[in-house]
Amino acid sequence: MTTTTVTAKGQVVIPSRIRRHLNIKRGTRLCVVEKNNSILLQPLTEEYFEKAAGVLKGKTSLRVLLEERRREQEIEDRKWRKS
């Protein structure tokens, strides 16, 4: 079992062995999930999105999902600029 400490700013260090194993590098985004009094950190890597895309009907590619997300973000940005 590996332990880490929470800093005054609420930060934690993920041990290097785990970072290497999960290919977590500087700038890697993490999904934080609270479940059953536990905290799950899921790295949002390209591999994660490829696996997630595989469960969608029609096996939509990561490229298509990212393009959809970009278009949705542009629409949201335009709405905010108008208000």
PyMOL Python script that loads the backbone (N, CA, C, O; Angstrom):
from pymol import cmd

cmd.read_pdbstr("""\
ATOM      1  N   MET A   1       0.852  -1.174   0.000  1.00  0.00           N
ATOM      2  CA  MET A   1       0.000   0.000   0.000  1.00  0.00           C
ATOM      3  C   MET A   1       0.898   1.238   0.000  1.00  0.00           C
ATOM      4  O   MET A   1       1.882   1.310   0.736  1.00  0.00           O
ATOM      5  N   THR A   2       0.540   2.199  -0.833  1.00  0.00           N
ATOM      6  CA  THR A   2       1.265   3.453  -0.931  1.00  0.00           C
ATOM      7  C   THR A   2       0.409   4.555  -0.332  1.00  0.00           C
ATOM      8  O   THR A   2      -0.806   4.581  -0.527  1.00  0.00           O
ATOM      9  N   THR A   3       1.042   5.468   0.399  1.00  0.00           N
ATOM     10  CA  THR A   3       0.294   6.579   0.991  1.00  0.00           C
ATOM     11  C   THR A   3       0.843   7.897   0.483  1.00  0.00           C
ATOM     12  O   THR A   3       1.966   7.967  -0.016  1.00  0.00           O
ATOM     13  N   THR A   4       0.046   8.930   0.614  1.00  0.00           N
ATOM     14  CA  THR A   4       0.442  10.292   0.263  1.00  0.00           C
ATOM     15  C   THR A   4      -0.253  11.220   1.243  1.00  0.00           C
ATOM     16  O   THR A   4      -1.141  10.791   1.981  1.00  0.00           O
ATOM     17  N   THR A   5       0.137  12.480   1.257  1.00  0.00           N
ATOM     18  CA  THR A   5      -0.411  13.452   2.202  1.00  0.00           C
ATOM     19  C   THR A   5      -1.056  14.597   1.436  1.00  0.00           C
ATOM     20  O   THR A   5      -0.554  15.018   0.393  1.00  0.00           O
ATOM     21  N   VAL A   6      -2.157  15.090   1.952  1.00  0.00           N
ATOM     22  CA  VAL A   6      -2.838  16.237   1.356  1.00  0.00           C
ATOM     23  C   VAL A   6      -2.172  17.505   1.876  1.00  0.00           C
ATOM     24  O   VAL A   6      -1.961  17.646   3.081  1.00  0.00           O
ATOM     25  N   THR A   7      -1.835  18.441   0.962  1.00  0.00           N
ATOM     26  CA  THR A   7      -1.212  19.702   1.361  1.00  0.00           C
ATOM     27  C   THR A   7      -2.270  20.687   1.846  1.00  0.00           C
ATOM     28  O   THR A   7      -3.468  20.413   1.779  1.00  0.00           O
ATOM     29  N   ALA A   8      -1.815  21.830   2.333  1.00  0.00           N
ATOM     30  CA  ALA A   8      -2.727  22.882   2.800  1.00  0.00           C
ATOM     31  C   ALA A   8      -3.620  23.376   1.662  1.00  0.00           C
ATOM     32  O   ALA A   8      -4.723  23.863   1.909  1.00  0.00           O
ATOM     33  N   LYS A   9      -3.151  23.256   0.416  1.00  0.00           N
ATOM     34  CA  LYS A   9      -3.940  23.671  -0.750  1.00  0.00           C
ATOM     35  C   LYS A   9      -4.844  22.558  -1.268  1.00  0.00           C
ATOM     36  O   LYS A   9      -5.523  22.739  -2.279  1.00  0.00           O
ATOM     37  N   GLY A  10      -4.865  21.412  -0.594  1.00  0.00           N
ATOM     38  CA  GLY A  10      -5.713  20.303  -1.026  1.00  0.00           C
ATOM     39  C   GLY A  10      -5.080  19.464  -2.115  1.00  0.00           C
ATOM     40  O   GLY A  10      -5.767  18.667  -2.754  1.00  0.00           O
ATOM     41  N   GLN A  11      -3.786  19.622  -2.342  1.00  0.00           N
ATOM     42  CA  GLN A  11      -3.103  18.871  -3.388  1.00  0.00           C
ATOM     43  C   GLN A  11      -2.538  17.567  -2.838  1.00  0.00           C
ATOM     44  O   GLN A  11      -2.200  17.461  -1.659  1.00  0.00           O
ATOM     45  N   VAL A  12      -2.446  16.574  -3.726  1.00  0.00           N
ATOM     46  CA  VAL A  12      -1.797  15.307  -3.374  1.00  0.00           C
ATOM     47  C   VAL A  12      -0.784  14.963  -4.458  1.00  0.00           C
ATOM     48  O   VAL A  12      -0.922  15.374  -5.610  1.00  0.00           O
ATOM     49  N   VAL A  13       0.223  14.212  -4.073  1.00  0.00           N
ATOM     50  CA  VAL A  13       1.211  13.731  -5.034  1.00  0.00           C
ATOM     51  C   VAL A  13       0.884  12.280  -5.339  1.00  0.00           C
ATOM     52  O   VAL A  13       0.748  11.455  -4.435  1.00  0.00           O
ATOM     53  N   ILE A  14       0.760  11.980  -6.627  1.00  0.00           N
ATOM     54  CA  ILE A  14       0.560  10.591  -7.049  1.00  0.00           C
ATOM     55  C   ILE A  14       1.955   9.984  -7.151  1.00  0.00           C
ATOM     56  O   ILE A  14       2.793  10.507  -7.885  1.00  0.00           O
ATOM     57  N   PRO A  15       2.223   8.902  -6.437  1.00  0.00           N
ATOM     58  CA  PRO A  15       3.563   8.313  -6.458  1.00  0.00           C
ATOM     59  C   PRO A  15       4.048   8.009  -7.878  1.00  0.00           C
ATOM     60  O   PRO A  15       3.265   7.615  -8.743  1.00  0.00           O
ATOM     61  N   SER A  16       5.350   8.197  -8.101  1.00  0.00           N
ATOM     62  CA  SER A  16       5.935   8.065  -9.440  1.00  0.00           C
ATOM     63  C   SER A  16       5.677   6.695 -10.052  1.00  0.00           C
ATOM     64  O   SER A  16       5.442   6.598 -11.256  1.00  0.00           O
ATOM     65  N   ARG A  17       5.716   5.642  -9.256  1.00  0.00           N
ATOM     66  CA  ARG A  17       5.473   4.287  -9.786  1.00  0.00           C
ATOM     67  C   ARG A  17       4.097   4.193 -10.430  1.00  0.00           C
ATOM     68  O   ARG A  17       3.940   3.596 -11.495  1.00  0.00           O
ATOM     69  N   ILE A  18       3.106   4.785  -9.779  1.00  0.00           N
ATOM     70  CA  ILE A  18       1.735   4.763 -10.293  1.00  0.00           C
ATOM     71  C   ILE A  18       1.614   5.663 -11.512  1.00  0.00           C
ATOM     72  O   ILE A  18       0.961   5.297 -12.489  1.00  0.00           O
ATOM     73  N   ARG A  19       2.250   6.861 -11.466  1.00  0.00           N
ATOM     74  CA  ARG A  19       2.218   7.759 -12.625  1.00  0.00           C
ATOM     75  C   ARG A  19       2.822   7.098 -13.856  1.00  0.00           C
ATOM     76  O   ARG A  19       2.269   7.196 -14.952  1.00  0.00           O
ATOM     77  N   ARG A  20       3.948   6.429 -13.679  1.00  0.00           N
ATOM     78  CA  ARG A  20       4.580   5.743 -14.821  1.00  0.00           C
ATOM     79  C   ARG A  20       3.686   4.633 -15.353  1.00  0.00           C
ATOM     80  O   ARG A  20       3.504   4.499 -16.563  1.00  0.00           O
ATOM     81  N   HIS A  21       3.128   3.836 -14.446  1.00  0.00           N
ATOM     82  CA  HIS A  21       2.283   2.705 -14.846  1.00  0.00           C
ATOM     83  C   HIS A  21       1.058   3.165 -15.634  1.00  0.00           C
ATOM     84  O   HIS A  21       0.652   2.506 -16.591  1.00  0.00           O
ATOM     85  N   LEU A  22       0.464   4.303 -15.233  1.00  0.00           N
ATOM     86  CA  LEU A  22      -0.749   4.806 -15.875  1.00  0.00           C
ATOM     87  C   LEU A  22      -0.463   5.882 -16.923  1.00  0.00           C
ATOM     88  O   LEU A  22      -1.385   6.482 -17.474  1.00  0.00           O
ATOM     89  N   ASN A  23       0.820   6.120 -17.192  1.00  0.00           N
ATOM     90  CA  ASN A  23       1.233   7.109 -18.191  1.00  0.00           C
ATOM     91  C   ASN A  23       0.663   8.506 -17.889  1.00  0.00           C
ATOM     92  O   ASN A  23       0.204   9.211 -18.787  1.00  0.00           O
ATOM     93  N   ILE A  24       0.704   8.884 -16.607  1.00  0.00           N
ATOM     94  CA  ILE A  24       0.249  10.202 -16.180  1.00  0.00           C
ATOM     95  C   ILE A  24       1.454  11.130 -16.215  1.00  0.00           C
ATOM     96  O   ILE A  24       2.462  10.894 -15.550  1.00  0.00           O
ATOM     97  N   LYS A  25       1.328  12.193 -17.006  1.00  0.00           N
ATOM     98  CA  LYS A  25       2.413  13.161 -17.151  1.00  0.00           C
ATOM     99  C   LYS A  25       1.897  14.545 -16.780  1.00  0.00           C
ATOM    100  O   LYS A  25       0.704  14.731 -16.538  1.00  0.00           O
ATOM    101  N   ARG A  26       2.803  15.508 -16.737  1.00  0.00           N
ATOM    102  CA  ARG A  26       2.413  16.875 -16.431  1.00  0.00           C
ATOM    103  C   ARG A  26       1.322  17.322 -17.408  1.00  0.00           C
ATOM    104  O   ARG A  26       1.466  17.179 -18.622  1.00  0.00           O
ATOM    105  N   GLY A  27       0.239  17.862 -16.865  1.00  0.00           N
ATOM    106  CA  GLY A  27      -0.857  18.327 -17.699  1.00  0.00           C
ATOM    107  C   GLY A  27      -1.944  17.296 -17.950  1.00  0.00           C
ATOM    108  O   GLY A  27      -2.989  17.634 -18.507  1.00  0.00           O
ATOM    109  N   THR A  28      -1.725  16.039 -17.553  1.00  0.00           N
ATOM    110  CA  THR A  28      -2.762  15.013 -17.719  1.00  0.00           C
ATOM    111  C   THR A  28      -3.966  15.393 -16.870  1.00  0.00           C
ATOM    112  O   THR A  28      -3.827  15.671 -15.679  1.00  0.00           O
ATOM    113  N   ARG A  29      -5.143  15.405 -17.477  1.00  0.00           N
ATOM    114  CA  ARG A  29      -6.373  15.726 -16.753  1.00  0.00           C
ATOM    115  C   ARG A  29      -6.852  14.464 -16.034  1.00  0.00           C
ATOM    116  O   ARG A  29      -6.696  13.349 -16.533  1.00  0.00           O
ATOM    117  N   LEU A  30      -7.434  14.665 -14.856  1.00  0.00           N
ATOM    118  CA  LEU A  30      -7.965  13.563 -14.067  1.00  0.00           C
ATOM    119  C   LEU A  30      -9.435  13.806 -13.784  1.00  0.00           C
ATOM    120  O   LEU A  30      -9.838  14.929 -13.479  1.00  0.00           O
ATOM    121  N   CYS A  31     -10.225  12.767 -13.883  1.00  0.00           N
ATOM    122  CA  CYS A  31     -11.617  12.805 -13.472  1.00  0.00           C
ATOM    123  C   CYS A  31     -11.638  12.393 -11.999  1.00  0.00           C
ATOM    124  O   CYS A  31     -11.062  11.368 -11.634  1.00  0.00           O
ATOM    125  N   VAL A  32     -12.295  13.184 -11.157  1.00  0.00           N
ATOM    126  CA  VAL A  32     -12.364  12.901  -9.720  1.00  0.00           C
ATOM    127  C   VAL A  32     -13.782  12.450  -9.393  1.00  0.00           C
ATOM    128  O   VAL A  32     -14.746  13.183  -9.615  1.00  0.00           O
ATOM    129  N   VAL A  33     -13.897  11.237  -8.866  1.00  0.00           N
ATOM    130  CA  VAL A  33     -15.206  10.659  -8.556  1.00  0.00           C
ATOM    131  C   VAL A  33     -15.244  10.275  -7.077  1.00  0.00           C
ATOM    132  O   VAL A  33     -14.337   9.615  -6.569  1.00  0.00           O
ATOM    133  N   GLU A  34     -16.306  10.700  -6.399  1.00  0.00           N
ATOM    134  CA  GLU A  34     -16.531  10.275  -5.016  1.00  0.00           C
ATOM    135  C   GLU A  34     -17.529   9.137  -5.044  1.00  0.00           C
ATOM    136  O   GLU A  34     -18.613   9.271  -5.613  1.00  0.00           O
ATOM    137  N   LYS A  35     -17.172   8.015  -4.434  1.00  0.00           N
ATOM    138  CA  LYS A  35     -18.061   6.855  -4.441  1.00  0.00           C
ATOM    139  C   LYS A  35     -17.827   6.025  -3.179  1.00  0.00           C
ATOM    140  O   LYS A  35     -16.707   5.606  -2.889  1.00  0.00           O
ATOM    141  N   ASN A  36     -18.897   5.803  -2.450  1.00  0.00           N
ATOM    142  CA  ASN A  36     -18.837   4.967  -1.242  1.00  0.00           C
ATOM    143  C   ASN A  36     -17.719   5.393  -0.294  1.00  0.00           C
ATOM    144  O   ASN A  36     -16.928   4.562   0.152  1.00  0.00           O
ATOM    145  N   ASN A  37     -17.657   6.690   0.012  1.00  0.00           N
ATOM    146  CA  ASN A  37     -16.633   7.240   0.903  1.00  0.00           C
ATOM    147  C   ASN A  37     -15.214   7.030   0.401  1.00  0.00           C
ATOM    148  O   ASN A  37     -14.276   6.978   1.197  1.00  0.00           O
ATOM    149  N   SER A  38     -15.047   6.908  -0.907  1.00  0.00           N
ATOM    150  CA  SER A  38     -13.735   6.773  -1.524  1.00  0.00           C
ATOM    151  C   SER A  38     -13.596   7.826  -2.611  1.00  0.00           C
ATOM    152  O   SER A  38     -14.587   8.363  -3.106  1.00  0.00           O
ATOM    153  N   ILE A  39     -12.359   8.112  -2.970  1.00  0.00           N
ATOM    154  CA  ILE A  39     -12.077   9.040  -4.064  1.00  0.00           C
ATOM    155  C   ILE A  39     -11.366   8.252  -5.159  1.00  0.00           C
ATOM    156  O   ILE A  39     -10.357   7.593  -4.910  1.00  0.00           O
ATOM    157  N   LEU A  40     -11.904   8.329  -6.367  1.00  0.00           N
ATOM    158  CA  LEU A  40     -11.306   7.657  -7.516  1.00  0.00           C
ATOM    159  C   LEU A  40     -10.760   8.729  -8.448  1.00  0.00           C
ATOM    160  O   LEU A  40     -11.485   9.648  -8.830  1.00  0.00           O
ATOM    161  N   LEU A  41      -9.492   8.620  -8.815  1.00  0.00           N
ATOM    162  CA  LEU A  41      -8.868   9.514  -9.784  1.00  0.00           C
ATOM    163  C   LEU A  41      -8.669   8.729 -11.065  1.00  0.00           C
ATOM    164  O   LEU A  41      -7.922   7.751 -11.088  1.00  0.00           O
ATOM    165  N   GLN A  42      -9.325   9.146 -12.119  1.00  0.00           N
ATOM    166  CA  GLN A  42      -9.243   8.457 -13.413  1.00  0.00           C
ATOM    167  C   GLN A  42      -8.515   9.354 -14.401  1.00  0.00           C
ATOM    168  O   GLN A  42      -9.028  10.418 -14.747  1.00  0.00           O
ATOM    169  N   PRO A  43      -7.319   8.952 -14.871  1.00  0.00           N
ATOM    170  CA  PRO A  43      -6.637   9.785 -15.860  1.00  0.00           C
ATOM    171  C   PRO A  43      -7.419   9.835 -17.159  1.00  0.00           C
ATOM    172  O   PRO A  43      -7.844   8.800 -17.672  1.00  0.00           O
ATOM    173  N   LEU A  44      -7.609  11.033 -17.694  1.00  0.00           N
ATOM    174  CA  LEU A  44      -8.347  11.205 -18.939  1.00  0.00           C
ATOM    175  C   LEU A  44      -7.346  11.261 -20.095  1.00  0.00           C
ATOM    176  O   LEU A  44      -7.094  12.315 -20.680  1.00  0.00           O
ATOM    177  N   THR A  45      -6.794  10.104 -20.398  1.00  0.00           N
ATOM    178  CA  THR A  45      -5.806   9.976 -21.462  1.00  0.00           C
ATOM    179  C   THR A  45      -6.502   9.598 -22.765  1.00  0.00           C
ATOM    180  O   THR A  45      -7.697   9.300 -22.778  1.00  0.00           O
ATOM    181  N   GLU A  46      -5.754   9.612 -23.843  1.00  0.00           N
ATOM    182  CA  GLU A  46      -6.311   9.212 -25.137  1.00  0.00           C
ATOM    183  C   GLU A  46      -6.826   7.770 -25.071  1.00  0.00           C
ATOM    184  O   GLU A  46      -7.858   7.442 -25.655  1.00  0.00           O
ATOM    185  N   GLU A  47      -6.093   6.917 -24.353  1.00  0.00           N
ATOM    186  CA  GLU A  47      -6.519   5.519 -24.202  1.00  0.00           C
ATOM    187  C   GLU A  47      -7.887   5.432 -23.520  1.00  0.00           C
ATOM    188  O   GLU A  47      -8.726   4.616 -23.902  1.00  0.00           O
ATOM    189  N   TYR A  48      -8.102   6.274 -22.514  1.00  0.00           N
ATOM    190  CA  TYR A  48      -9.378   6.303 -21.801  1.00  0.00           C
ATOM    191  C   TYR A  48     -10.515   6.626 -22.762  1.00  0.00           C
ATOM    192  O   TYR A  48     -11.553   5.965 -22.755  1.00  0.00           O
ATOM    193  N   PHE A  49     -10.309   7.661 -23.600  1.00  0.00           N
ATOM    194  CA  PHE A  49     -11.362   8.069 -24.529  1.00  0.00           C
ATOM    195  C   PHE A  49     -11.566   7.037 -25.640  1.00  0.00           C
ATOM    196  O   PHE A  49     -12.690   6.848 -26.107  1.00  0.00           O
ATOM    197  N   GLU A  50     -10.499   6.374 -26.063  1.00  0.00           N
ATOM    198  CA  GLU A  50     -10.642   5.325 -27.070  1.00  0.00           C
ATOM    199  C   GLU A  50     -11.500   4.183 -26.516  1.00  0.00           C
ATOM    200  O   GLU A  50     -12.368   3.660 -27.215  1.00  0.00           O
ATOM    201  N   LYS A  51     -11.254   3.801 -25.266  1.00  0.00           N
ATOM    202  CA  LYS A  51     -12.056   2.743 -24.641  1.00  0.00           C
ATOM    203  C   LYS A  51     -13.502   3.196 -24.476  1.00  0.00           C
ATOM    204  O   LYS A  51     -14.432   2.434 -24.741  1.00  0.00           O
ATOM    205  N   ALA A  52     -13.687   4.447 -24.035  1.00  0.00           N
ATOM    206  CA  ALA A  52     -15.041   4.974 -23.845  1.00  0.00           C
ATOM    207  C   ALA A  52     -15.780   5.036 -25.174  1.00  0.00           C
ATOM    208  O   ALA A  52     -16.974   4.741 -25.229  1.00  0.00           O
ATOM    209  N   ALA A  53     -15.093   5.413 -26.239  1.00  0.00           N
ATOM    210  CA  ALA A  53     -15.727   5.498 -27.554  1.00  0.00           C
ATOM    211  C   ALA A  53     -16.161   4.116 -28.020  1.00  0.00           C
ATOM    212  O   ALA A  53     -17.142   3.981 -28.751  1.00  0.00           O
ATOM    213  N   GLY A  54     -15.435   3.095 -27.600  1.00  0.00           N
ATOM    214  CA  GLY A  54     -15.753   1.730 -28.012  1.00  0.00           C
ATOM    215  C   GLY A  54     -17.080   1.226 -27.474  1.00  0.00           C
ATOM    216  O   GLY A  54     -17.652   0.292 -28.034  1.00  0.00           O
ATOM    217  N   VAL A  55     -17.582   1.821 -26.401  1.00  0.00           N
ATOM    218  CA  VAL A  55     -18.854   1.361 -25.837  1.00  0.00           C
ATOM    219  C   VAL A  55     -20.042   2.051 -26.479  1.00  0.00           C
ATOM    220  O   VAL A  55     -21.189   1.672 -26.245  1.00  0.00           O
ATOM    221  N   LEU A  56     -19.768   3.064 -27.288  1.00  0.00           N
ATOM    222  CA  LEU A  56     -20.864   3.770 -27.947  1.00  0.00           C
ATOM    223  C   LEU A  56     -21.364   2.988 -29.154  1.00  0.00           C
ATOM    224  O   LEU A  56     -20.595   2.313 -29.839  1.00  0.00           O
ATOM    225  N   LYS A  57     -22.656   3.091 -29.399  1.00  0.00           N
ATOM    226  CA  LYS A  57     -23.230   2.424 -30.555  1.00  0.00           C
ATOM    227  C   LYS A  57     -22.582   2.978 -31.823  1.00  0.00           C
ATOM    228  O   LYS A  57     -22.458   4.193 -31.975  1.00  0.00           O
ATOM    229  N   GLY A  58     -22.182   2.121 -32.705  1.00  0.00           N
ATOM    230  CA  GLY A  58     -21.551   2.546 -33.948  1.00  0.00           C
ATOM    231  C   GLY A  58     -20.056   2.752 -33.825  1.00  0.00           C
ATOM    232  O   GLY A  58     -19.401   3.108 -34.806  1.00  0.00           O
ATOM    233  N   LYS A  59     -19.498   2.535 -32.638  1.00  0.00           N
ATOM    234  CA  LYS A  59     -18.057   2.656 -32.422  1.00  0.00           C
ATOM    235  C   LYS A  59     -17.521   4.003 -32.911  1.00  0.00           C
ATOM    236  O   LYS A  59     -16.562   4.045 -33.682  1.00  0.00           O
ATOM    237  N   THR A  60     -18.131   5.093 -32.470  1.00  0.00           N
ATOM    238  CA  THR A  60     -17.704   6.436 -32.840  1.00  0.00           C
ATOM    239  C   THR A  60     -16.246   6.637 -32.447  1.00  0.00           C
ATOM    240  O   THR A  60     -15.839   6.256 -31.349  1.00  0.00           O
ATOM    241  N   SER A  61     -15.463   7.229 -33.332  1.00  0.00           N
ATOM    242  CA  SER A  61     -14.046   7.417 -33.067  1.00  0.00           C
ATOM    243  C   SER A  61     -13.809   8.601 -32.143  1.00  0.00           C
ATOM    244  O   SER A  61     -14.664   9.474 -31.995  1.00  0.00           O
ATOM    245  N   LEU A  62     -12.644   8.615 -31.530  1.00  0.00           N
ATOM    246  CA  LEU A  62     -12.258   9.711 -30.660  1.00  0.00           C
ATOM    247  C   LEU A  62     -12.250  11.013 -31.439  1.00  0.00           C
ATOM    248  O   LEU A  62     -12.651  12.048 -30.906  1.00  0.00           O
ATOM    249  N   ARG A  63     -11.811  10.987 -32.663  1.00  0.00           N
ATOM    250  CA  ARG A  63     -11.745  12.188 -33.493  1.00  0.00           C
ATOM    251  C   ARG A  63     -13.140  12.799 -33.665  1.00  0.00           C
ATOM    252  O   ARG A  63     -13.298  14.017 -33.581  1.00  0.00           O
ATOM    253  N   VAL A  64     -14.135  11.967 -33.900  1.00  0.00           N
ATOM    254  CA  VAL A  64     -15.503  12.446 -34.073  1.00  0.00           C
ATOM    255  C   VAL A  64     -16.026  13.041 -32.765  1.00  0.00           C
ATOM    256  O   VAL A  64     -16.665  14.094 -32.773  1.00  0.00           O
ATOM    257  N   LEU A  65     -15.760  12.377 -31.653  1.00  0.00           N
ATOM    258  CA  LEU A  65     -16.209  12.882 -30.355  1.00  0.00           C
ATOM    259  C   LEU A  65     -15.571  14.229 -30.030  1.00  0.00           C
ATOM    260  O   LEU A  65     -16.249  15.136 -29.549  1.00  0.00           O
ATOM    261  N   LEU A  66     -14.274  14.363 -30.288  1.00  0.00           N
ATOM    262  CA  LEU A  66     -13.592  15.623 -30.017  1.00  0.00           C
ATOM    263  C   LEU A  66     -14.110  16.743 -30.915  1.00  0.00           C
ATOM    264  O   LEU A  66     -14.239  17.881 -30.462  1.00  0.00           O
ATOM    265  N   GLU A  67     -14.407  16.445 -32.166  1.00  0.00           N
ATOM    266  CA  GLU A  67     -14.952  17.440 -33.081  1.00  0.00           C
ATOM    267  C   GLU A  67     -16.337  17.891 -32.620  1.00  0.00           C
ATOM    268  O   GLU A  67     -16.651  19.081 -32.667  1.00  0.00           O
ATOM    269  N   GLU A  68     -17.167  16.940 -32.173  1.00  0.00           N
ATOM    270  CA  GLU A  68     -18.492  17.292 -31.638  1.00  0.00           C
ATOM    271  C   GLU A  68     -18.353  18.203 -30.428  1.00  0.00           C
ATOM    272  O   GLU A  68     -19.060  19.204 -30.307  1.00  0.00           O
ATOM    273  N   ARG A  69     -17.448  17.854 -29.546  1.00  0.00           N
ATOM    274  CA  ARG A  69     -17.238  18.647 -28.332  1.00  0.00           C
ATOM    275  C   ARG A  69     -16.761  20.051 -28.687  1.00  0.00           C
ATOM    276  O   ARG A  69     -17.184  21.020 -28.056  1.00  0.00           O
ATOM    277  N   ARG A  70     -15.884  20.179 -29.692  1.00  0.00           N
ATOM    278  CA  ARG A  70     -15.394  21.484 -30.119  1.00  0.00           C
ATOM    279  C   ARG A  70     -16.539  22.354 -30.647  1.00  0.00           C
ATOM    280  O   ARG A  70     -16.625  23.542 -30.334  1.00  0.00           O
ATOM    281  N   ARG A  71     -17.423  21.740 -31.457  1.00  0.00           N
ATOM    282  CA  ARG A  71     -18.565  22.487 -31.987  1.00  0.00           C
ATOM    283  C   ARG A  71     -19.507  22.928 -30.871  1.00  0.00           C
ATOM    284  O   ARG A  71     -20.001  24.055 -30.876  1.00  0.00           O
ATOM    285  N   GLU A  72     -19.755  22.030 -29.913  1.00  0.00           N
ATOM    286  CA  GLU A  72     -20.621  22.379 -28.791  1.00  0.00           C
ATOM    287  C   GLU A  72     -20.022  23.531 -27.986  1.00  0.00           C
ATOM    288  O   GLU A  72     -20.747  24.426 -27.552  1.00  0.00           O
ATOM    289  N   GLN A  73     -18.714  23.511 -27.786  1.00  0.00           N
ATOM    290  CA  GLN A  73     -18.047  24.567 -27.028  1.00  0.00           C
ATOM    291  C   GLN A  73     -18.137  25.898 -27.764  1.00  0.00           C
ATOM    292  O   GLN A  73     -18.324  26.939 -27.135  1.00  0.00           O
ATOM    293  N   GLU A  74     -18.007  25.878 -29.086  1.00  0.00           N
ATOM    294  CA  GLU A  74     -18.142  27.108 -29.868  1.00  0.00           C
ATOM    295  C   GLU A  74     -19.537  27.708 -29.720  1.00  0.00           C
ATOM    296  O   GLU A  74     -19.682  28.923 -29.586  1.00  0.00           O
ATOM    297  N   ILE A  75     -20.557  26.861 -29.743  1.00  0.00           N
ATOM    298  CA  ILE A  75     -21.940  27.324 -29.572  1.00  0.00           C
ATOM    299  C   ILE A  75     -22.108  27.961 -28.190  1.00  0.00           C
ATOM    300  O   ILE A  75     -22.689  29.039 -28.065  1.00  0.00           O
ATOM    301  N   GLU A  76     -21.598  27.290 -27.158  1.00  0.00           N
ATOM    302  CA  GLU A  76     -21.688  27.827 -25.800  1.00  0.00           C
ATOM    303  C   GLU A  76     -20.948  29.157 -25.691  1.00  0.00           C
ATOM    304  O   GLU A  76     -21.438  30.092 -25.058  1.00  0.00           O
ATOM    305  N   ASP A  77     -19.769  29.244 -26.305  1.00  0.00           N
ATOM    306  CA  ASP A  77     -18.986  30.497 -26.250  1.00  0.00           C
ATOM    307  C   ASP A  77     -19.753  31.634 -26.899  1.00  0.00           C
ATOM    308  O   ASP A  77     -19.752  32.752 -26.384  1.00  0.00           O
ATOM    309  N   ARG A  78     -20.420  31.363 -28.039  1.00  0.00           N
ATOM    310  CA  ARG A  78     -21.193  32.410 -28.711  1.00  0.00           C
ATOM    311  C   ARG A  78     -22.352  32.877 -27.846  1.00  0.00           C
ATOM    312  O   ARG A  78     -22.653  34.069 -27.796  1.00  0.00           O
ATOM    313  N   LYS A  79     -23.009  31.930 -27.157  1.00  0.00           N
ATOM    314  CA  LYS A  79     -24.130  32.283 -26.274  1.00  0.00           C
ATOM    315  C   LYS A  79     -23.653  33.218 -25.170  1.00  0.00           C
ATOM    316  O   LYS A  79     -24.328  34.196 -24.849  1.00  0.00           O
ATOM    317  N   TRP A  80     -22.476  32.920 -24.580  1.00  0.00           N
ATOM    318  CA  TRP A  80     -21.959  33.741 -23.486  1.00  0.00           C
ATOM    319  C   TRP A  80     -21.566  35.121 -23.983  1.00  0.00           C
ATOM    320  O   TRP A  80     -21.758  36.107 -23.272  1.00  0.00           O
ATOM    321  N   ARG A  81     -21.021  35.211 -25.184  1.00  0.00           N
ATOM    322  CA  ARG A  81     -20.624  36.514 -25.720  1.00  0.00           C
ATOM    323  C   ARG A  81     -21.834  37.412 -25.971  1.00  0.00           C
ATOM    324  O   ARG A  81     -21.752  38.630 -25.812  1.00  0.00           O
ATOM    325  N   LYS A  82     -22.970  36.800 -26.366  1.00  0.00           N
ATOM    326  CA  LYS A  82     -24.181  37.576 -26.659  1.00  0.00           C
ATOM    327  C   LYS A  82     -24.830  38.087 -25.384  1.00  0.00           C
ATOM    328  O   LYS A  82     -25.489  39.126 -25.410  1.00  0.00           O
ATOM    329  N   SER A  83     -24.659  37.377 -24.254  1.00  0.00           N
ATOM    330  CA  SER A  83     -25.344  37.813 -23.030  1.00  0.00           C
ATOM    331  C   SER A  83     -24.560  38.814 -22.242  1.00  0.00           C
ATOM    332  O   SER A  83     -25.015  39.266 -21.191  1.00  0.00           O
TER     333      SER A  83
END
""", "prot")
cmd.dss("prot")
cmd.show_as("cartoon", "prot")
cmd.util.cbc("prot")
cmd.orient("prot")
